[in-house]
Amino acid sequence: MTDATTHETAKTARTALRVHHARLIDGTGASPVDDAVVTVDAEGTITYAGPAATEPPGPGATPPVRDIDAGGRTLLPGFFDCHVHLAYAHRAHPGRRGELDPVLVTYDTATRLRETLDAGITTARDLGGLSAGYRTAVETGRIVGPRLHTAVRIIGHTGGHSDFRLPDGTDLTGGEMATLADTVDEARLAVREVLRAGADVIKICATGGMASPYDQPEDEGLREEEIRAVVDEARRHGGTPVAAHAQGTAGILNAIRGGVTSIEHGYGLDERALELAGERGVFVVPTLSAAFTSVDKDTMPEYQYQKKTRWAGITKENISRAIERGARIALGTDAAIAPHGVNLTELGHLVALGMDPMAAIVAGTRASAELLGLADRLGTLVPGRTADLILCDGDPLTDIGLLGEPANIVCVVQGGVVRKGPVLPAAPAVRQP
């Protein structure tokens, strides 16, 4: 079999599907539907999603239909993770990917892609370090993983959060993680360079960060005029969205005033920033998994540990207020800083800070699809949308933590193709204590 044949088979290995005996949470925020059916045509498009009692009769002559008995499990849209770093192992420094041989790095990255998909993430946005080749590899069926948007490299200033160079100028990432820009003209050039490399989204650093040795989260990154130049250059090239790493309040305000699409982390969001973000429709991707699940004095540099512990309370207060004020929140974990393959634990963090479980599910589905400009295709289980869906043991509306345990994600369908499963028609399991 030729490579071309292999790729085509992977792209089209789908049949019509019918998922029945399910409890449907469709991602729109509507109430769940018990004893629901979702049907999918051979092209991977949803044709019906609703109560079994009102399911329309199928046409007289149909292609083979794969029938999946959900066994009373919960059926949801495939989730998004809008902030990952898939080219890096958990807690790996950007200059040390774990393996020095690029072939081994590629295989390790492919493994992380698969783990992320199996966790229920059918679409991911990588915000630094991932070549656009991985996006193409998924699209063409060379590997299996979430469909990808990638920033390729981060744009920041010398000595800032994205500067991984040693004092002698040696770039520990080999130029794969960041492009430095210290003037307005350099910022424009950096945008052109990452777009040339295949970026779907521009990632900038508007503040310092937790993991960078040379700065603090309160420090400002790119100046407002530089951010404006980045946004303008992205607009001139197809309206490419701009995501801003922004933790401290001053940099968050610079980023919002500069016109970015999303604030990543947003730990220093205050009332002024929330009001301005609301006025301009800016998304917030809180990455609480990175803030709360990776604080380990024994495995991280002292400077990083001190910053994280100092900011933990600030983060809880400000993100809780953002949730209360109805900020436009999308789901992101900062996986690599946080563990890979357990992405939906982020939902539990959102709920712990005051978000309703249904609203958290919407943040990880419909709202995230809106952020990535994919809401006309993905994020909800309604007729005409692409069939990305998952089946979960138990009821996540009463125990949101169920979704964070990959063993409870018993089936994953991506574009009409069953990627994980099939499901046996057994009674739903109960999460182990």
Secondary structure, DSSP 8 states (H G I E B T S, - for coil): --HHHHHHHHHH---EEEEEEEEE--SSS---EEEEEEEE-TTSBEEEEEEGGG-----SS---EEEEE-TT-EEEE-EEEEEE-TTS-TT--TT--S-SSHHHHHHHHHHHHHHHHHTTEEEEEE-SS--HHHHHHHHTTSS-S-EEEE--SEEE-TTSTT--B-TTS-BTTTTSSEEE--SHHHHHHHHHHHHHTT-SSEEEESB--SS-TT--TTSB-S-HHHHHHHHHHHHHTTT--EEEEE-SHHHHHHHHHHT-SEEEE-TT--HHHHHHHHHHT-EEE--HHHHHS---TTTS-HHHHHHHHHHHHHHHHHHHHHHHTT--B-----BTTB-TT-TTHHHHHHHHTT--HHHHHHIIIIIHHHHTT-TTTSSS-STTSB--EEEESS-TTT-GGGGGSGGGEEEEEETTEEEE-------------
